Amino acid sequence: MWSEERSFVFRISLEAQFPDDYEGPHDEHAWLREWELQIKPVLIKNLFETLREYPAWKAHVRNRGKSPTEEIEVAMTRDFSPAP
C-alpha cells in the first residue's frame, strides 16, 4: 500500500505575567492548573467534535513518548482504498 504523510503544527505557548513585586510561585502555578484542568480539555473536546464533521477522515491521539502536559499529537487518516 502506498502512503503519503505531511505534518501541520498548531502550537500554543503559555505565559503568565506578574507584577514587579511578585516573589515566586506561591500560588503553586494556579494559572497552569487552570490551563490543564479547564481550558485544554475543552479545547481538545472541541477539536475532535470539529474533526468528526468530516467522516472521510479518522482522527486519534498518537503518543510519541512525550508527556501529554507537553504535547498532544492528533493523527488524521484518510483511506482511499476501494471498499471490499
Accessible surface in RSA format (square Angstrom, percent):
REM  Atomic radii and reference values for relative SASA: ProtOr
REM  Chains: A
REM  Algorithm: Lee & Richards
REM  Probe-radius: 1.40
REM  Slices: 20
REM RES _ NUM      All-atoms   Total-Side   Main-Chain    Non-polar    All polar
REM                ABS   REL    ABS   REL    ABS   REL    ABS   REL    ABS   REL
RES MET A   1   204.85 106.1 115.04  76.1  89.82 213.8  98.12  83.4 106.74 141.4
RES TRP A   2   205.01  82.3 179.43  86.8  25.59  60.1 178.71  95.3  26.31  42.7
RES SER A   3    91.84  77.6  61.93  82.7  29.90  68.9  39.01  83.1  52.83  74.0
RES GLU A   4   143.62  82.5 109.92  83.2  33.70  80.2  42.82  82.8 100.80  82.3
RES GLU A   5   151.54  87.0 112.49  85.1  39.05  93.0  49.92  96.6 101.62  83.0
RES ARG A   6   227.13  95.4 190.04  96.9  37.08  88.3  77.41 105.8 149.72  90.7
RES SER A   7    95.51  80.7  69.99  93.4  25.52  58.8  38.18  81.3  57.33  80.3
RES PHE A   8   175.65  87.9 143.50  88.9  32.15  83.6 147.11  89.2  28.54  81.7
RES VAL A   9   105.42  69.4  79.89  72.3  25.53  61.5  82.87  72.0  22.55  61.2
RES PHE A  10   154.87  77.5 126.95  78.6  27.92  72.7 129.24  78.4  25.63  73.3
RES ARG A  11   190.39  79.9 155.35  79.2  35.04  83.4  54.32  74.2 136.07  82.5
RES ILE A  12    77.21  43.9  49.48  36.9  27.73  66.8  52.49  37.8  24.73  67.1
RES SER A  13    96.94  81.9  65.13  86.9  31.81  73.3  46.20  98.4  50.74  71.1
RES LEU A  14    72.48  40.4  41.91  30.0  30.57  76.8  44.01  30.9  28.47  76.6
RES GLU A  15   134.98  77.5  99.30  75.1  35.68  85.0  44.14  85.4  90.84  74.2
RES ALA A  16    32.72  30.1   7.06  10.9  25.66  58.4  12.50  17.6  20.22  53.6
RES GLN A  17   152.84  85.5 118.89  86.9  33.95  80.8  44.40  94.5 108.44  82.2
RES PHE A  18    84.73  42.4  54.12  33.5  30.60  79.6  57.53  34.9  27.19  77.8
RES PRO A  19    93.66  68.3  76.17  69.4  17.50  63.6  89.05  73.5   4.61  28.7
RES ASP A  20   157.54 110.4 120.63 120.1  36.91  87.3  44.28 104.2 113.27 113.0
RES ASP A  21   115.08  80.6  93.72  93.3  21.36  50.5  51.02 120.1  64.06  63.9
RES TYR A  22    77.60  36.2  51.27  29.2  26.32  68.5  54.51  41.0  23.08  28.5
RES GLU A  23   147.32  84.6 114.51  86.6  32.81  78.1  43.08  83.3 104.24  85.1
RES GLY A  24    18.70  23.1   0.00   N/A  18.70  23.1  16.86  46.3   1.84   4.1
RES PRO A  25    80.93  59.0  71.02  64.7   9.91  36.0  72.24  59.6   8.70  54.1
RES HIS A  26   140.33  76.7 112.36  78.1  27.97  71.5  92.64  95.5  47.69  55.5
RES ASP A  27    57.83  40.5  40.02  39.8  17.81  42.1  40.51  95.3  17.32  17.3
RES GLU A  28   130.06  74.7 118.62  89.7  11.44  27.2  39.09  75.6  90.96  74.3
RES HIS A  29    86.36  47.2  86.35  60.0   0.01   0.0  46.84  48.3  39.52  46.0
RES ALA A  30    39.82  36.6  35.69  55.1   4.13   9.4  35.99  50.7   3.83  10.2
RES TRP A  31    80.23  32.2  71.03  34.4   9.20  21.6  71.78  38.3   8.46  13.7
RES LEU A  32    67.48  37.6  67.48  48.3   0.00   0.0  67.48  47.4   0.00   0.0
RES ARG A  33   113.35  47.6 112.29  57.2   1.07   2.5  58.66  80.2  54.69  33.1
RES GLU A  34    87.39  50.2  82.62  62.5   4.77  11.3  17.93  34.7  69.45  56.7
RES TRP A  35    32.15  12.9  32.10  15.5   0.05   0.1  26.20  14.0   5.95   9.7
RES GLU A  36    41.29  23.7  33.82  25.6   7.47  17.8  23.08  44.6  18.22  14.9
RES LEU A  37   130.06  72.4 108.47  77.6  21.59  54.3 109.52  76.9  20.54  55.3
RES GLN A  38   111.52  62.4 103.47  75.6   8.06  19.2  34.37  73.2  77.15  58.5
RES ILE A  39    84.90  48.3  80.48  60.0   4.42  10.6  84.25  60.7   0.65   1.8
RES LYS A  40    26.15  12.8  26.15  16.0   0.00   0.0  22.34  20.1   3.81   4.1
RES PRO A  41    61.86  45.1  50.91  46.4  10.95  39.8  57.17  47.2   4.69  29.2
RES VAL A  42    83.80  55.1  83.16  75.3   0.63   1.5  83.79  72.8   0.00   0.0
RES LEU A  43    74.31  41.4  71.72  51.3   2.58   6.5  73.77  51.8   0.54   1.4
RES ILE A  44    46.32  26.4  46.04  34.3   0.28   0.7  46.32  33.4   0.00   0.0
RES LYS A  45   124.56  60.8 116.39  71.4   8.18  19.5  84.54  76.1  40.03  42.6
RES ASN A  46    70.48  48.6  69.03  66.7   1.46   3.5  23.33  56.1  47.16  45.6
RES LEU A  47    74.47  41.5  68.50  49.0   5.98  15.0  73.83  51.9   0.64   1.7
RES PHE A  48    30.11  15.1  30.11  18.7   0.00   0.0  30.11  18.3   0.00   0.0
RES GLU A  49    71.42  41.0  65.60  49.6   5.83  13.9  26.83  51.9  44.59  36.4
RES THR A  50    67.99  48.4  67.63  68.6   0.35   0.8  41.72  56.0  26.27  39.7
RES LEU A  51    31.92  17.8  29.98  21.5   1.94   4.9  30.36  21.3   1.56   4.2
RES ARG A  52   159.36  66.9 136.40  69.5  22.96  54.7  75.99 103.9  83.37  50.5
RES GLU A  53   122.42  70.3  95.35  72.1  27.07  64.5  40.60  78.5  81.82  66.8
RES TYR A  54   124.24  58.0 121.88  69.3   2.35   6.1  79.66  59.9  44.58  55.0
RES PRO A  55   101.98  74.3  91.18  83.1  10.80  39.2  96.82  79.9   5.15  32.0
RES ALA A  56    52.85  48.6  31.34  48.4  21.52  48.9  43.48  61.2   9.38  24.8
RES TRP A  57   103.31  41.5  94.97  46.0   8.35  19.6  78.57  41.9  24.75  40.1
RES LYS A  58   132.79  64.8 130.78  80.2   2.00   4.8  99.69  89.7  33.09  35.2
RES ALA A  59    33.45  30.8   6.00   9.3  27.45  62.5   6.08   8.6  27.37  72.5
RES HIS A  60    94.40  51.6  90.95  63.2   3.44   8.8  70.38  72.5  24.02  28.0
RES VAL A  61    82.69  54.4  60.90  55.1  21.79  52.5  60.90  52.9  21.79  59.1
RES ARG A  62    89.10  37.4  83.77  42.7   5.33  12.7  31.67  43.3  57.43  34.8
RES ASN A  63   117.32  80.9  83.55  80.7  33.77  81.3  37.52  90.3  79.80  77.1
RES ARG A  64   141.54  59.4 103.61  52.8  37.93  90.3  49.21  67.2  92.33  56.0
RES GLY A  65    72.93  89.9   0.00   N/A  72.93  89.9  36.71 100.7  36.23  81.1
RES LYS A  66   116.82  57.0 104.39  64.1  12.43  29.6  60.88  54.8  55.94  59.6
RES SER A  67    48.12  40.7  36.21  48.3  11.91  27.4  33.36  71.0  14.76  20.7
RES PRO A  68    88.10  64.2  85.91  78.3   2.19   7.9  86.67  71.6   1.43   8.9
RES THR A  69    90.63  64.5  67.60  68.5  23.03  54.9  54.31  72.9  36.32  54.9
RES GLU A  70   136.33  78.3  97.97  74.1  38.36  91.3  37.42  72.4  98.91  80.8
RES GLU A  71    72.41  41.6  57.27  43.3  15.15  36.1  28.12  54.4  44.29  36.2
RES ILE A  72    60.38  34.4  29.44  21.9  30.94  74.6  32.11  23.1  28.27  76.7
RES GLU A  73    46.35  26.6  40.67  30.8   5.68  13.5  25.08  48.5  21.28  17.4
RES VAL A  74    41.25  27.1  18.29  16.6  22.97  55.3  18.29  15.9  22.97  62.3
RES ALA A  75     6.97   6.4   4.36   6.7   2.61   5.9   6.97   9.8   0.00   0.0
RES MET A  76    76.11  39.4  48.06  31.8  28.05  66.8  48.02  40.8  28.09  37.2
RES THR A  77    70.27  50.0  66.62  67.5   3.64   8.7  53.96  72.5  16.31  24.7
RES ARG A  78   103.32  43.4  83.02  42.3  20.29  48.3   3.47   4.7  99.84  60.5
RES ASP A  79    98.54  69.0  69.59  69.3  28.95  68.5  34.01  80.0  64.53  64.4
RES PHE A  80   160.57  80.3 128.52  79.6  32.06  83.4 134.19  81.4  26.38  75.5
RES SER A  81    57.26  48.4  32.70  43.6  24.56  56.6  27.68  59.0  29.57  41.4
RES PRO A  82   124.12  90.5 100.51  91.6  23.61  85.8 111.36  91.9  12.75  79.3
RES ALA A  83    93.72  86.2  61.57  95.0  32.15  73.1  66.92  94.2  26.79  71.0
RES PRO A  84   180.77 131.7 108.23  98.7  72.54 263.7 146.53 121.0  34.24 212.8
END  Absolute sums over single chains surface
CHAIN  1 A     8155.1       6489.4       1665.8       4769.0       3386.1
END  Absolute sums over all chains
TOTAL          8155.1       6489.4       1665.8       4769.0       3386.1
